[in-house]
Amino acid sequence: MHAESIRGWGVAALLGVALHAAAGPVLSLEEAVEVALEQNRSLRLLELQIESSRLGVSQARTEFSVRLQPAGEAAADDAGGQSAAGISASKKQGSGAALSAEAQWSRTGFSESPDLYRGVVRVEASQPLLRRFGSLVNEEAIVQAGSRVQAARREVELMRTDLVVQVVEGYEEILRLQRQMEFDEQALKRSEQLLRLTRAREQQGRATRVDALRVDLQHGENQIRLNKTREDLEIARAAFAELLGRSPGEDIGVTNTPRLEVDIPGREEALALAFSNRLDYAQVLADSLDAERGVRIARRNLLPDLELIARYEQSGEGTRTSDSLDLDQDAWFVGLATDVDVRRQSEKLALGQALLDGESAFQTIEILRSGLQRQVQTVLAAYERARRETLYAERNYRLAESRARLARRLFEIGKGDNFSVTDAENALLEARNRMLVSQADVTIAAYRMLRTLGTLLEYPADLKPPPGAGKEG
C-alpha cells in the first residue's frame, strides 16, 4: 500500500483490504453457504429421517396390497392320516372392503376305509357399514405417515435456513477478527513508536517517568490484545470449518463481500410474508388438521362395528382324486356380523383425548401467530437500528482516527503531550471495536430478518402454509 493508505489504514479496513489471509482455501460468503448446505454433517443426518419417513409411507401402503398366502399340512395317527395344500389371495380397499379368494385340496386317510379327497374354491367379500367404513378410518395410517414425511421435510428446510444464518454469523465473525488483527497490529506498531519517542523525550527531560510508564502499559495491553485476537481467530476458523463439514484443523479464510442491503417491508407486508412462508407455522397448521381428523375418527369409533359378508364356494369330494377336482357342489352365504361394546368406555375416553388434542393444536396456532407478530416487529426494528448504527459507528471511527493521528502529529512536533495520544488511542480502540461489531451486526440482522420472514431460502410450495392461512384465527 502507498503511504496515504498506511496513514489511513482505518479507511482501508472499511473497504475490506489488507486482511489476514488463512493458510487454507479462501471462500466467499456464497461459496461458504453452498459448501455448508452440501457437506454439513448434522444436515446430512437429518435428511436421512426423510428417507426413513418415506419408508414408513410404503410400509403403511402394504395394508392395501395383494397378499398371497400358501398353506399346507400333513399329519398321521393310528387311525390314518391327512394332508392338505392350498393358496389364498386377499386385498383390502381404502373403503374398508376386503376381497379374498382361496383354493384348497385335502386328503384324509382311514386305516379301514378308502381315502377321502376334497377340493374347495371359495370367494368372499366383506364391507364394513358403520364404524370401519370409508377411507377416513382405513387410510389413517397412510395419512399419518405422509404427515411425518412432510414434517421431516420441513424440519430439514428449517435447519437449512438456520445453517445459512449460522454460516453468515461465523463468516462475519472471522471477517471481523481478520480486520481486528489488522487493526491490532497497526496499533501495536504505533504504540511501539510512541514508546520509543516517549523514552527519548524522558531522557531529554521533556517527558516524565509517569508518561513513559503510561505508554509502556498501553503497549503491553496492545500486545495482549493482539495475542487474544489471534487466538480468537484460530478458534473461530476451527468452528467455521466444522460448520462447513470440513476438518476443524483446516484453516479456512474469508474475504470481504458486499454488504447485504435489504429493503425493509412495512409491518403488514412483513407479517403477510411470514404467514405465507414460515414452515414452522405451516407445521402447526398441519398438526391442527391432523388433530381435527383425529376427532372425526374418534367420533366414528363410537358407532357399532357392523359388517356385510358375502361368500360363494364350489367344492368336490370323493374317494378318488378326480372327484375332488369336479367341483360339482356349490354354496353361497350372505350375512351381517357385528361386534358391539355397549358401554364403549375406551372409545369415549379416546374421543375426549382427541378433543383435548384438537384444542391444544388450536392454542398452539394462536401462540405461534402471536409470537410471529412479535418476532417480525423485533427483527424489523433490529435491522433498522443496525443500519443506522453502522453509519454512525463508521463516522465515529473516522473522527477517532483523525483525532489520534492529529494527537500523534502534535506530540511528534513537540506541541502536545503523550497523555493526549494515549487517550486518543483508547478512544480509537473503542470506536474501532464498535465499528467492526456494527458492520457485522448489520449483515447478520439482514439475514435474520429474512429468516424470520421465511424468505431467506425458497421453500417447496407444498411445504408452505396454505393460501390465506395468515387471515385465520
C-alpha positions as a printed Julia matrix, in Angstrom:
473×3 Matrix{Float64}:
   0.0     0.0     0.0
   1.18    3.57   -0.62
   1.91    6.0     2.18
  -1.54    7.59    2.16
  -3.15    4.17    2.62
  -0.84    3.38    5.55
  -1.76    6.62    7.3
  -5.44    5.96    6.63
  -5.42    2.26    7.41
  -8.82    2.6     9.11
 -10.37    3.57    5.76
  -8.65    0.58    4.18
 -10.29   -1.67    6.76
 -13.65   -0.16    5.91
 -13.08   -1.19    2.31
 -12.02   -4.7     3.35
  -8.43   -4.64    2.1
  -5.2    -5.76    3.74
  -6.95   -8.61    5.54
  -5.06  -11.51    7.07
  -5.32  -14.48    4.76
  -5.74  -18.03    6.03
  -3.33  -20.78    5.14
  -6.15  -22.84    3.61
  -8.78  -22.01    0.98
 -10.43  -18.59    0.92
 -14.2   -18.74    0.4
 -16.69  -16.06   -0.46
 -19.85  -15.96    1.6
 -21.89  -17.54   -1.21
 -19.35  -20.34   -1.59
 -19.31  -20.97    2.15
 -23.11  -21.25    2.23
 -23.09  -23.7    -0.68
 -20.41  -25.85    0.96
 -22.3   -25.92    4.26
 -25.59  -26.9     2.63
 -23.83  -29.74    0.8
 -21.47  -31.03    3.47
 -22.76  -30.13    6.95
 -22.87  -33.41    8.86
 -25.85  -32.58   11.06
 -27.9   -31.64    8.0
 -26.96  -34.88    6.23
 -28.04  -36.83    9.31
 -31.38  -35.05    9.46
 -32.02  -35.71    5.76
 -31.85  -39.43    6.49
 -35.01  -39.03    8.55
 -36.88  -38.07    5.38
 -35.95  -41.37    3.77
 -36.96  -43.2     6.94
 -40.34  -41.42    6.91
 -40.89  -42.27    3.26
 -40.27  -45.91    4.04
 -42.99  -45.55    6.66
 -45.44  -44.48    3.94
 -44.55  -47.51    1.84
 -44.96  -49.73    4.85
 -48.4   -48.27    5.6
 -49.49  -48.84    1.99
 -48.76  -52.55    2.28
 -52.04  -52.81    4.21
 -53.8   -52.42    0.85
 -51.54  -54.56   -1.31
 -52.39  -58.03   -2.57
 -51.47  -60.75   -0.1
 -50.65  -64.25   -1.25
 -50.56  -66.94    1.42
 -49.73  -70.58    0.62
 -50.87  -73.16    3.16
 -50.21  -76.83    3.76
 -50.23  -79.5     6.43
 -49.55  -83.2     6.9
 -50.36  -85.4     9.9
 -50.75  -89.08   10.78
 -52.07  -91.12   13.72
 -53.15  -94.69   14.43
 -56.49  -94.11   12.67
 -54.96  -92.86    9.43
 -53.51  -89.6     8.2
 -54.32  -86.37    6.44
 -52.64  -83.83    4.22
 -53.73  -80.54    2.71
 -52.4   -77.81    0.42
 -53.81  -74.53   -0.78
 -53.27  -70.9    -1.59
 -55.24  -67.76   -0.85
 -55.17  -64.18   -2.11
 -56.71  -61.17   -0.46
 -56.83  -57.42   -0.91
 -58.22  -54.63    1.23
 -59.69  -51.46   -0.25
 -59.5   -47.94    1.14
 -63.24  -48.03    1.81
 -62.72  -50.97    4.14
 -63.99  -53.57    1.67
 -61.96  -56.79    1.55
 -61.85  -59.37   -1.24
 -60.37  -62.82   -0.87
 -60.12  -65.98   -2.97
 -58.97  -69.37   -1.75
 -58.29  -72.77   -3.34
 -57.67  -75.81   -1.13
 -57.18  -79.51   -1.68
 -57.04  -82.12    1.08
 -56.78  -85.88    1.56
 -57.99  -87.75    4.63
 -56.76  -91.32    5.01
 -58.54  -94.01    7.03
 -57.0   -97.27    8.13
 -60.16  -99.32    7.49
 -61.85  -97.4     4.63
 -60.94  -95.67    1.36
 -59.24  -92.28    1.5
 -61.43  -89.19    1.16
 -60.38  -86.39   -1.22
 -61.85  -82.89   -1.09
 -61.32  -79.73   -3.13
 -62.73  -76.29   -2.41
 -62.64  -72.94   -4.27
 -64.03  -70.04   -2.25
 -64.56  -66.34   -2.96
 -65.52  -63.93   -0.19
 -66.24  -60.2     0.01
 -66.83  -58.08    3.1
 -67.74  -54.45    3.62
 -67.86  -52.57    6.94
 -71.01  -50.45    7.11
 -70.63  -48.18   10.12
 -67.53  -47.9    12.29
 -64.86  -49.02    9.83
 -66.48  -47.67    6.65
 -64.59  -45.27    4.39
 -61.07  -44.04    3.77
 -61.12  -41.72    6.79
 -60.63  -44.66    9.13
 -58.93  -47.2     6.94
 -56.31  -44.95    5.34
 -55.38  -43.06    8.51
 -52.06  -44.89    8.85
 -51.04  -43.75    5.35
 -52.15  -40.18    6.03
 -50.19  -40.08    9.29
 -47.1   -41.49    7.58
 -47.43  -38.81    4.9
 -47.72  -36.16    7.6
 -44.49  -37.42    9.14
 -42.77  -37.1     5.77
 -43.94  -33.5     5.42
 -42.85  -32.73    9.0
 -39.41  -34.23    8.33
 -39.04  -32.23    5.12
 -40.0   -29.02    6.91
 -37.51  -29.78    9.67
 -34.74  -30.2     7.1
 -35.66  -26.96    5.34
 -35.72  -25.1     8.66
 -32.31  -26.49    9.53
 -31.01  -25.41    6.12
 -32.26  -21.9     6.87
 -30.7   -21.86   10.33
 -27.49  -23.22    8.83
 -27.31  -20.32    6.38
 -27.64  -17.85    9.26
 -25.0   -19.73   11.26
 -22.63  -19.6     8.27
 -23.21  -15.87    7.92
 -22.58  -15.36   11.65
 -19.41  -17.45   11.53
 -18.25  -15.76    8.35
 -18.78  -12.28    9.77
 -17.03  -13.26   13.0
 -13.93  -14.4    11.08
 -14.06  -11.32    8.89
 -14.32   -9.1    11.97
 -11.4   -10.85   13.65
  -9.3   -10.62   10.49
  -9.92   -6.89   10.4
  -9.26   -6.62   14.1
  -5.93   -8.41   13.61
  -5.01   -5.76   11.09
  -6.06   -3.01   13.47
  -4.26   -4.59   16.44
  -1.01   -4.95   14.52
  -1.17   -1.34   13.4
  -1.97   -0.22   16.95
   0.97   -2.24   18.3
   3.33   -0.63   15.8
   2.09    2.85   16.7
   2.4     2.2    20.45
   5.92    0.86   19.9
   6.87    4.03   18.02
   5.24    6.16   20.7
   7.1     4.25   23.43
  10.46    4.82   21.73
   9.69    8.51   21.28
   8.49    8.91   24.88
  11.58    7.23   26.28
  13.73    9.51   24.18
  11.8    12.52   25.47
  12.22   11.19   29.03
  16.0    11.07   28.59
  15.87   14.62   27.27
  13.83   15.72   30.28
  10.85   16.64   28.11
   8.67   13.78   29.47
   8.25   12.28   32.91
   8.71    8.72   34.08
   4.91    8.52   34.54
   4.46    9.35   30.85
   6.82    6.54   29.85
   5.1     4.04   32.14
   1.69    5.01   30.77
   2.8     4.44   27.19
   4.6     1.21   28.15
   1.42   -0.06   29.79
  -0.6     0.74   26.71
   1.98   -1.02   24.54
   1.69   -4.16   26.68
  -2.1    -4.03   26.52
  -1.9    -3.81   22.75
   0.33   -6.89   22.64
  -2.1    -8.83   24.87
  -5.0    -7.71   22.7
  -3.24   -8.86   19.54
  -2.5   -12.29   21.04
  -6.12  -12.65   22.16
  -7.42  -11.68   18.74
  -5.1   -14.19   17.07
  -6.34  -16.94   19.4
  -9.99  -15.99   18.84
  -9.43  -16.07   15.08
  -8.0   -19.59   15.23
 -10.95  -20.79   17.32
 -13.46  -19.12   15.01
 -11.88  -20.66   11.92
 -11.95  -24.14   13.5
 -15.63  -23.79   14.4
 -16.4   -22.44   10.93
 -14.62  -25.35    9.24
 -16.64  -27.81   11.31
 -19.84  -25.97   10.38
 -18.93  -26.42    6.71
 -18.4   -30.13    7.2
 -14.63  -29.8     6.96
 -11.96  -30.87    9.42
 -11.63  -28.39   12.33
  -7.92  -28.32   11.6
  -8.49  -26.93    8.1
  -7.65  -23.23    8.06
 -10.45  -21.61    6.04
 -10.23  -17.94    5.21
 -12.9   -15.45    4.21
 -12.88  -12.41    2.02
 -14.78   -9.16    2.14
 -18.16   -9.32    0.42
 -20.59   -6.54   -0.48
 -22.87   -5.73    2.41
 -26.33   -7.24    2.04
 -28.84   -4.45    1.61
 -32.48   -5.39    2.07
 -35.47   -3.13    1.69
 -37.4    -3.11    4.94
 -41.04   -4.01    4.26
 -43.91   -2.45    6.15
 -45.23   -4.28    9.19
 -48.35   -5.62    7.47
 -46.39   -6.75    4.41
 -43.79   -8.41    6.62
 -46.49  -10.27    8.59
 -48.11  -11.43    5.35
 -44.74  -12.75    4.14
 -44.18  -14.6     7.42
 -47.64  -16.17    7.45
 -47.2   -17.21    3.81
 -43.7   -18.66    4.08
 -42.82  -19.73    7.62
 -42.56  -23.52    7.72
 -42.99  -23.78   11.49
 -46.33  -22.01   11.06
 -47.22  -24.41    8.24
 -46.38  -27.33   10.54
 -48.67  -26.25   13.37
 -51.47  -25.76   10.82
 -50.84  -29.3     9.56
 -50.82  -30.59   13.14
 -54.19  -28.92   13.69
 -55.63  -30.66   10.62
 -54.33  -33.98   11.93
 -55.99  -33.28   15.27
 -59.3   -32.41   13.6
 -59.15  -35.64   11.65
 -58.43  -37.5    14.87
 -61.63  -36.08   16.38
 -63.69  -37.27   13.39
 -62.16  -40.74   13.66
 -62.81  -40.85   17.39
 -66.48  -39.97   16.8
 -66.71  -42.66   14.13
 -65.33  -45.22   16.57
 -68.39  -44.71   18.79
 -70.52  -46.4    16.11
 -71.18  -50.18   16.17
 -68.87  -52.43   14.21
 -71.3   -53.78   11.56
 -70.01  -55.74    8.58
 -71.72  -57.19    5.48
 -70.28  -60.54    4.34
 -70.92  -62.42    1.09
 -69.35  -65.78    0.28
 -69.58  -68.25   -2.61
 -67.78  -71.58   -2.89
 -67.58  -74.65   -5.12
 -66.36  -77.97   -3.84
 -65.9   -81.57   -4.85
 -65.47  -84.66   -2.7
 -64.98  -88.38   -3.22
 -62.78  -91.41   -2.84
 -60.8   -90.56   -5.95
 -58.59  -87.56   -6.67
 -60.68  -86.7    -9.71
 -63.77  -86.42   -7.52
 -62.17  -83.55   -5.6
 -61.49  -81.66   -8.82
 -65.04  -81.89  -10.24
 -66.28  -79.03   -8.02
 -69.83  -80.19   -8.64
 -71.21  -78.71   -5.41
 -71.76  -75.02   -4.7
 -72.96  -72.92   -1.79
 -73.42  -69.23   -1.06
 -73.83  -67.12    2.02
 -74.82  -63.51    2.76
 -74.95  -62.16    6.28
 -74.28  -59.39    8.75
 -71.8   -59.56   11.58
 -71.48  -57.15   14.46
 -69.25  -56.65   17.46
 -70.68  -54.14   19.91
 -69.41  -52.99   23.28
 -72.48  -51.32   24.72
 -70.61  -49.15   27.22
 -67.79  -48.12   24.87
 -65.71  -46.67   27.69
 -62.42  -46.83   25.82
 -63.88  -45.13   22.74
 -65.42  -42.35   24.81
 -62.13  -41.7    26.56
 -60.37  -41.68   23.19
 -62.85  -39.06   21.94
 -62.19  -36.91   24.99
 -58.45  -37.13   24.39
 -58.92  -36.27   20.71
 -60.95  -33.19   21.63
 -58.2   -32.08   24.01
 -55.58  -32.62   21.3
 -57.65  -30.51   18.92
 -57.95  -27.67   21.43
 -54.22  -27.9    22.16
 -53.44  -27.65   18.44
 -55.67  -24.58   18.12
 -53.99  -22.88   21.07
 -50.57  -23.69   19.6
 -51.56  -21.89   16.4
 -52.65  -18.83   18.34
 -49.45  -18.82   20.38
 -47.28  -19.08   17.27
 -49.27  -16.39   15.46
 -48.72  -14.03   18.36
 -45.06  -14.99   18.54
 -44.59  -14.4    14.82
 -46.03  -10.91   15.09
 -43.62  -10.11   17.91
 -40.65  -11.67   16.07
 -41.39   -9.75   12.87
 -41.63   -6.47   14.73
 -38.38   -7.23   16.58
 -36.3    -8.13   13.51
 -37.55   -5.14   11.53
 -36.55   -2.81   14.35
 -33.21   -4.62   14.86
 -32.28   -4.35   11.19
 -33.23   -0.67   11.0
 -31.24    0.04   14.18
 -28.21   -1.88   12.85
 -28.26    0.07    9.58
 -28.37    3.41   11.38
 -25.82    2.38   13.97
 -23.22    1.24   11.45
 -23.34    4.64    9.73
 -22.67    6.43   12.99
 -20.05    3.86   14.04
 -18.1     4.32   10.8
 -18.35    8.09   11.13
 -17.2     7.98   14.74
 -14.31    5.74   13.8
 -13.12    8.18   11.15
 -13.34   11.01   13.68
 -11.44    8.98   16.27
  -8.82    8.03   13.7
  -8.35   11.69   12.71
  -8.09   12.71   16.35
  -5.48   10.01   17.08
  -3.47   10.96   14.0
  -3.56   14.64   14.98
  -2.57   13.87   18.6
   0.39   11.8    17.4
   1.46   14.53   14.99
   1.3    17.23   17.66
   3.29   15.08   20.06
   5.91   14.37   17.41
   6.48   18.08   16.77
   6.51   18.86   20.48
   3.19   20.71   20.7
   1.25   18.01   22.57
   1.7    15.51   25.37
   1.62   11.75   25.3
  -1.44   11.69   27.56
  -3.45   13.16   24.7
  -2.02   10.49   22.4
  -2.82    7.56   24.7
  -6.29    8.93   25.39
  -6.91    9.33   21.66
  -5.63    5.79   21.05
  -8.01    4.41   23.66
 -10.91    6.27   22.06
  -9.81    4.94   18.68
  -9.8     1.42   20.11
 -13.37    1.77   21.35
 -14.56    3.34   18.08
 -12.81    0.63   16.08
 -14.4    -2.2    18.02
 -17.83   -0.59   17.81
 -17.45   -0.15   14.05
 -16.37   -3.76   13.47
 -19.23   -5.1    15.57
 -21.8    -2.84   13.9
 -20.63   -3.81   10.41
 -21.05   -7.48   11.28
 -24.37   -6.82   13.0
 -25.98   -5.15   10.01
 -25.29   -8.14    7.75
 -26.37  -10.66   10.38
 -29.52   -8.62   11.13
 -30.44   -8.67    7.44
 -30.16  -12.46    7.24
 -32.05  -12.9    10.5
 -34.83  -10.7     9.2
 -35.12  -12.79    6.03
 -35.16  -15.96    8.12
 -37.95  -14.59   10.3
 -39.98  -13.62    7.24
 -39.42  -17.09    5.75
 -37.84  -15.7     2.57
 -34.17  -16.47    3.15
 -34.44  -19.69    1.11
 -37.05  -20.66   -1.46
 -39.13  -23.48    0.03
 -41.14  -26.09   -1.91
 -44.69  -24.85   -2.37
 -46.25  -27.96   -0.78
 -44.42  -27.24    2.49
 -45.59  -23.64    2.85
 -48.76  -22.59    4.69
 -51.88  -22.78    2.54
 -53.02  -19.54    0.86
 -54.9   -17.29    3.23
 -53.56  -19.04    6.33
 -52.46  -15.74    7.85
 -56.06  -14.49    7.9
 -57.3   -17.36   10.01
 -57.84  -17.32   13.75
